[in-house]
Amino acid sequence: MTSKQAIQNLDPSLVWQRFYEITQIPRPSKKEEQITAHFEELFRQLGIDYTKDTVGNLIARVPATKGYEQAPTVILQGHSDMVCEKNRGTEHDFDHDPIHLVRDGDWIGADGTTLGADNGIGVAAALAIVSDPEAVHGPLEILITVDEETGLTGANQLSPDLLKGKYLLNLDSEEDGIFYIGCAGGVDTAGVFTVESMQAPASADTAFSLRISGLKGGHSGGDIHLGRANAIKLLARTLRALEPASPYLNGIQGGSKRNAIPREAEVTIVVPKAKEKDVRTIVAACEQAFRNEFHTTDGGVQISLEPVHVPPMVYSGQLAATLVRTLLALPHGVVQMSADIEDLVETSTNLATVVSDDKSITIGTNQRSSVDSAKQYIAGSVTAGLELAGARVEQTDGYPGWQPNLQSHLLKVCKTVGADMYGRDPEIKAIHAGLECGILGGKYPHLDMISFGPTITGAHSPDERVHIPAVAKFYDLLKLVLKALAAG
């Protein structure tokens, strides 16, 4: 089945057509030039005025439906980039290849890669509104930001004088029938170790690639509370268990994105041939222990040992010991649940990546919290651990959270529309993931904002998929909200 066939006969056809077009154009974070050019051409074809700022954000200005010219301007907001993850063995070049769509019952997914429904389906809905003859709305501004996934760059660098709207609908949430009114702020903290190498001893004549795989991974905000395994943590635990075999280490790598729970991690270990049986026994025991430990939340864990050539250089014993202990000691997961909003993670930290080359090893982490002081505390805690281990610490400026406003007029409108549509009061939540609303609210304090979207599961992993019936409900909800705001 081709990608085009996967969306054939799906409703609303305008949304699925726009989403299909988006998935066929490469759009990794920081490489949005092709998708931006596509959007520009689409706006030109539709006769829509637009502005592109210095970082590549697009702001399109859509005239109101006839008779609603005096209605307040509404901003429809999403981001153009996507997280690029693929399964091991999947041949896909995110810089050049289109996403291959797959339909599985009521779901659309991708063939071995992330789908990019985060946030492609939200942007597709905004673009569909422009040419939908049934859509009723006041003046619209469509804001499509760049590089949301790896730094919120577009939102951070958006000029505070480009937007004129009164209301902002962020279309980047992932649960049908839920309105989000707040989000966590975040900061990235990294520790850099200088590589100290030595020649592999002559007695260490057998080398393996030790690899953790088979994990679910997921979004470090939306999925951090689900108890899934962290591949970097499991690798460190395995290396700790292997210490009686005195392995030498080289080339450690793990994870891929600051905002994804690491699904895979690997390192080269070098041991004497006589220790091979011990190594295999210990690794098998670790695999069994991990499968038992995570049998409910992440039962697919695999640990493989593949023979490789003995590297000429290995890490010094001191560096290897420090590295393993640091990875074991650094916190990962939920730090505090909210005392105000039921089931909301307030504060968390994600041990996200380990990247190495001949000169350095960098451990990347990400801290989130809806309480700024708590965010600073957990970031400081991670910093202290890295400093005690002797790492050079690098930290981003971070981004603010979005404080819920239960008195919001937009919220009241959405609750009324949602109740009529769903036959029940919609759920109102805050989200532990970072949304651009926090940054946009800082630049435009007058904005009344809300976030909603269709059901998306497995975001930031190759398991990502979007629920087909939820897309139709999401689009109907968007049109009803716009109509209600236009009618005052």
C-alpha positions in Angstrom: 0.0 0.0 0.0 1.3 3.4 -1.0 1.2 6.4 1.4 -1.5 7.9 -0.8 -3.6 4.8 -0.6 -3.2 4.7 3.2 -5.3 7.9 3.5 -7.7 7.2 0.6 -11.4 7.8 1.5 -10.6 9.2 4.9 -12.6 12.1 6.3 -12.1 15.0 6.6 -10.5 14.6 3.2 -9.0 18.2 3.2 -7.1 17.5 6.5 -5.8 14.1 5.3 -4.7 15.6 2.0 -2.8 18.3 3.7 -1.2 15.8 6.1 -0.2 13.6 3.3 1.5 16.5 1.5 3.4 17.4 4.7 4.6 13.8 5.2 6.0 13.6 1.8 8.4 16.5 2.4 11.5 16.1 4.7 11.3 18.3 7.8 13.8 17.4 10.5 14.2 20.0 13.2 16.6 22.8 12.1 16.1 21.6 8.5 12.7 23.0 7.7 13.6 24.8 4.4 11.7 22.3 2.1 8.5 22.2 4.1 8.6 26.0 4.6 8.9 26.4 0.8 5.9 24.1 0.4 3.8 26.2 2.8 4.8 29.4 1.0 3.8 28.0 -2.3 0.5 26.8 -0.9 -0.3 30.3 0.5 0.6 31.8 -2.9 -1.8 29.4 -4.6 -4.6 30.2 -2.2 -4.0 33.9 -2.5 -3.1 34.3 1.2 -0.8 37.0 2.4 2.0 35.7 4.6 5.2 36.8 6.3 8.4 34.7 6.9 10.6 36.0 9.7 14.4 35.7 10.0 14.3 32.2 11.5 11.8 30.8 9.2 8.5 31.1 11.1 5.5 31.7 8.8 2.6 33.9 9.7 -0.3 33.7 7.2 -3.2 36.2 7.5 -6.5 34.7 6.4 -9.5 37.0 5.8 -12.7 36.4 7.7 -15.7 34.6 6.4 -18.0 37.1 4.8 -20.0 38.8 7.6 -17.5 38.1 10.4 -14.9 40.7 9.5 -15.3 42.4 12.9 -14.8 39.3 15.0 -11.6 39.1 17.1 -8.6 37.6 15.3 -7.8 34.0 16.2 -4.3 32.5 15.8 -4.0 28.8 14.8 -0.6 27.6 15.8 1.6 24.6 15.2 5.1 23.7 14.3 6.6 22.4 11.1 9.4 20.2 12.3 9.2 16.5 13.4 11.2 14.2 15.6 13.2 11.8 13.4 13.5 8.3 14.9 13.6 5.0 13.1 13.9 1.3 14.1 17.3 -0.3 13.8 17.4 -1.9 10.4 15.0 0.6 8.8 16.5 2.3 5.8 15.3 5.8 5.8 17.1 9.2 5.2 15.0 11.8 7.0 16.9 14.6 5.1 15.6 13.2 1.7 13.0 10.5 2.0 9.2 10.9 2.4 7.5 9.2 5.3 5.8 6.0 4.3 2.3 6.0 5.7 0.6 2.7 6.8 -3.1 2.2 7.7 -3.8 -0.3 10.5 -7.5 -0.4 11.2 -8.5 2.9 12.7 -4.9 4.1 12.9 -2.4 5.8 10.6 1.3 5.1 11.4 4.6 4.9 9.5 6.8 2.1 8.3 9.5 1.8 10.9 9.9 5.6 11.5 8.2 8.4 13.4 5.1 9.5 11.7 5.2 13.3 12.3 1.6 13.6 13.3 3.2 15.6 16.1 2.6 18.3 14.8 1.8 17.6 11.2 -1.8 16.7 11.8 -2.4 20.0 13.7 -0.8 22.1 10.9 -2.8 20.1 8.3 -6.0 21.0 10.2 -5.1 24.7 10.2 -4.3 24.7 6.5 -7.5 22.8 5.7 -9.6 25.6 7.4 -8.3 28.1 4.8 -9.9 26.3 1.8 -12.9 24.6 3.6 -16.1 26.2 2.2 -18.0 25.1 5.3 -15.6 26.7 7.8 -17.0 29.9 9.5 -14.4 32.1 11.2 -13.3 35.6 11.9 -9.9 36.9 10.8 -7.2 34.2 11.2 -3.5 34.2 11.7 -1.8 30.9 11.0 1.5 30.7 12.9 3.8 27.8 11.8 7.0 27.8 13.9 10.3 26.0 13.3 12.5 23.9 15.4 10.0 23.2 18.2 11.3 19.7 19.0 15.0 20.5 19.6 15.0 23.9 21.2 11.7 25.8 20.7 13.8 28.1 18.5 11.0 29.5 16.4 8.8 30.5 19.3 11.8 31.8 21.3 12.9 34.0 18.4 9.5 35.2 17.2 9.2 39.0 17.3 6.7 40.3 19.8 5.1 42.6 17.2 4.1 40.2 14.4 0.9 38.8 15.8 -2.4 40.7 16.2 -4.7 38.0 17.4 -6.7 38.0 20.7 -7.1 34.2 21.0 -4.6 31.4 20.2 -5.5 27.8 19.5 -2.4 25.6 19.8 -3.1 22.5 17.8 -0.2 20.4 19.3 -1.9 18.2 21.9 -2.5 14.5 21.6 -5.7 13.4 23.4 -9.1 13.6 21.9 -11.7 15.5 23.9 -9.3 17.2 26.3 -8.5 20.9 26.5 -5.1 21.8 27.8 -4.7 25.1 29.7 -1.1 24.8 31.0 2.2 23.2 30.4 5.6 22.6 31.9 8.7 24.7 31.4 12.0 23.0 30.8 15.8 23.2 30.7 18.6 21.1 29.2 21.6 20.1 31.3 24.6 18.4 29.8 27.8 17.1 31.3 31.0 16.8 29.2 33.8 14.5 30.1 37.2 14.6 28.4 38.2 11.2 27.0 41.2 9.6 28.6 42.4 6.7 26.5 44.9 3.9 26.7 46.0 1.1 24.5 43.9 -2.1 24.9 46.1 -4.6 26.9 47.3 -7.5 24.8 45.4 -9.8 27.2 42.1 -8.2 26.3 41.8 -9.8 22.9 38.0 -10.2 22.5 35.6 -7.4 21.8 31.8 -7.1 21.7 29.2 -4.5 20.9 27.0 -4.6 24.0 23.6 -3.2 23.0 20.3 -2.5 24.7 17.3 -2.4 22.4 13.6 -3.3 22.1 12.3 -0.6 24.4 9.3 1.6 23.8 10.9 4.9 24.5 8.4 7.7 24.1 8.0 11.4 24.9 9.9 12.5 28.0 7.1 14.7 29.0 3.9 12.8 28.1 5.3 9.4 28.8 7.7 9.9 31.7 5.2 8.7 34.3 4.5 5.3 32.5 7.4 3.5 34.1 9.1 2.6 30.8 12.7 1.5 30.9 15.6 3.9 30.0 18.1 2.2 27.7 21.0 4.3 29.1 20.2 3.3 32.6 20.0 -0.4 31.7 23.3 -0.2 29.9 24.9 1.3 33.0 23.4 -1.4 35.2 24.7 -4.1 32.9 28.2 -2.6 32.9 28.1 -2.4 36.6 27.2 -6.1 36.8 30.0 -6.9 34.4 32.7 -5.3 36.6 33.9 -8.7 37.9 34.9 -9.5 34.3 37.0 -6.2 34.2 35.8 -5.1 30.8 37.5 -2.2 29.0 35.1 0.3 27.4 35.0 2.3 24.2 32.5 4.3 22.1 29.5 4.6 24.3 26.3 5.9 22.7 22.7 6.1 23.7 19.5 7.9 23.0 19.0 10.5 20.3 16.9 13.4 21.4 16.7 15.5 24.6 12.9 15.1 24.7 12.7 11.3 24.1 13.2 8.5 26.6 16.1 6.6 25.2 15.1 3.4 23.4 18.6 2.1 22.6 22.2 2.3 23.9 25.4 0.6 23.2 29.1 0.4 24.0 32.1 -1.7 22.9 33.5 -3.9 25.7 36.9 -5.6 25.5 37.8 -8.6 27.6 40.1 -11.6 27.6 38.8 -14.5 25.6 38.7 -16.6 28.9 36.1 -14.2 30.3 33.7 -14.5 27.4 31.6 -17.2 29.1 31.3 -15.1 32.3 30.3 -12.1 30.2 27.6 -13.9 28.4 26.2 -15.4 31.7 26.1 -12.0 33.3 24.4 -10.3 30.3 21.8 -13.1 30.1 21.0 -12.7 33.8 20.7 -8.9 33.3 18.3 -9.3 30.4 16.2 -11.7 32.4 16.1 -9.4 35.4 15.2 -6.4 33.2 12.4 -8.3 31.5 11.0 -9.3 34.8 11.3 -5.8 36.2 9.6 -4.1 33.3 7.3 -7.0 32.2 4.2 -4.8 32.4 5.5 -1.4 31.2 8.4 -2.3 28.8 8.7 -6.1 28.4 10.5 -6.2 25.1 14.0 -5.3 26.4 16.9 -7.1 24.6 20.6 -7.2 25.4 22.8 -8.3 22.5 26.5 -9.2 22.3 27.9 -8.9 18.8 31.6 -9.7 18.1 33.5 -6.7 16.8 37.2 -5.9 16.1 39.2 -5.0 19.1 39.6 -1.2 19.1 43.2 0.1 19.3 42.3 2.4 22.2 39.9 2.1 25.1 38.8 4.4 28.0 41.1 4.5 31.0 39.9 2.6 34.0 39.2 5.7 35.9 37.1 7.3 33.1 35.1 4.0 32.6 34.4 3.7 36.4 33.3 7.4 36.6 31.1 7.1 33.6 29.2 4.1 34.8 28.7 5.4 38.3 27.6 8.8 37.0 25.0 7.2 34.7 23.8 5.1 37.6 23.6 8.0 40.0 21.9 10.6 37.8 18.1 10.7 38.4 15.6 9.8 35.8 11.8 9.9 35.9 9.1 11.6 37.9 10.4 13.7 40.8 7.1 15.2 42.0 3.4 14.9 41.2 1.2 18.0 41.3 -0.6 18.6 44.5 -3.1 20.8 42.6 -4.1 18.9 39.5 -4.8 15.2 39.7 -2.5 12.8 37.8 -0.3 15.7 36.6 3.4 15.2 36.7 4.8 18.4 38.2 8.5 17.8 38.0 10.7 15.3 36.1 14.1 14.7 34.6 15.1 12.6 31.6 18.5 11.0 31.2 18.3 11.4 27.5 21.5 10.9 25.6 25.1 9.8 25.7 27.2 10.9 22.7 30.9 10.2 22.4 33.8 10.7 20.0 37.6 10.5 20.3 37.8 13.6 22.5 34.7 13.8 24.6 31.7 12.1 26.1 28.6 14.2 26.6 25.7 13.1 28.8 22.5 15.0 27.9 19.5 15.5 30.3 16.3 17.4 30.3 14.4 18.8 33.3 10.7 19.8 33.2 8.4 21.4 35.8 5.2 23.5 35.9 6.8 25.2 39.0 9.8 27.3 38.0 11.6 26.9 41.4 11.2 23.1 41.2 12.6 23.1 37.7 15.6 25.1 38.9 16.0 22.6 41.9 16.1 19.4 39.8 18.3 21.1 37.2 20.6 22.1 40.0 20.6 18.6 41.4 21.6 17.1 38.1 24.3 19.8 37.7 25.7 18.9 41.1 25.9 15.3 40.3 27.7 16.0 37.0 30.1 18.4 38.7 30.9 15.9 41.5 31.8 13.4 38.7 34.2 16.0 37.2 32.2 16.9 34.2 32.0 20.3 32.6 28.4 21.3 32.8 26.5 23.2 30.0 23.0 24.4 30.5 20.5 26.1 28.2 18.5 29.1 29.3 15.4 27.0 29.3 11.8 27.9 28.5 8.9 29.0 30.7 5.8 27.1 31.6 2.2 28.2 30.8 0.3 29.0 33.9 -3.4 27.8 33.8 -6.1 30.4 33.8 -9.4 28.9 34.9 -11.2 32.2 34.3 -10.3 32.3 30.6 -13.1 33.4 28.2 -11.6 31.1 25.5 -11.8 28.2 28.0 -15.5 28.9 28.7 -16.3 29.0 25.0 -14.4 25.7 24.4 -16.1 24.0 27.3 -19.5 25.0 26.0 -18.7 23.9 22.5 -17.1 20.7 23.7 -20.0 19.8 25.9 -22.4 20.2 23.0 -20.3 18.1 20.7 -19.3 15.3 23.0 -22.5 15.2 25.1 -20.4 15.6 28.3 -18.2 18.2 29.9 -14.8 18.0 28.3 -11.7 17.3 30.4 -9.5 20.2 31.3 -5.9 19.4 32.0 -2.4 20.8 32.1 0.3 18.8 30.3 3.8 17.9 31.5 5.2 18.3 28.1 6.5 21.6 26.9 4.2 23.6 24.6 5.1 26.8 22.7 2.2 28.5 24.6 4.5 29.3 27.5 6.9 31.2 25.3 4.2 32.8 23.2 2.3 33.9 26.3 5.5 35.6 27.5 5.8 37.6 24.3 2.1 38.3 24.0 0.8 38.6 27.5 -2.7 39.5 26.3 -3.2 36.2 24.5 -6.0 34.0 25.7 -4.8 30.5 24.8 -5.9 26.8 24.8 -4.4 23.7 23.3 -6.2 20.6 21.8 -5.7 17.9 19.2 -6.6 14.4 18.1 -5.4 11.2 19.8 -1.7 10.5 19.0 0.2 7.6 20.6 3.9 6.8 20.7 5.0 10.3 19.8 8.7 10.7 19.3 9.2 7.0 18.5 8.6 4.7 15.5 5.5 3.5 17.3 3.8 6.9 16.7 0.3 6.7 15.2 -2.8 8.9 14.9 -6.3 7.8 15.5 -8.4 8.3 12.4 -11.8 8.9 14.0 -10.2 11.3 16.5 -8.9 13.4 13.6 -12.5 13.9 12.3 -13.7 14.9 15.8 -10.7 17.2 16.3 -11.4 19.0 13.0 -15.1 19.3 13.8 -14.3 20.8 17.2 -11.9 23.3 15.6 -14.5 24.5 13.2 -17.1 24.8 16.0 -14.8 26.7 18.2 -13.9 29.1 15.4 -17.6 29.6 14.6 -18.4 30.3 18.2 -15.6 32.9 18.5 -16.7 34.5 15.3 -20.3 34.8 16.5 -19.2 36.3 19.7 
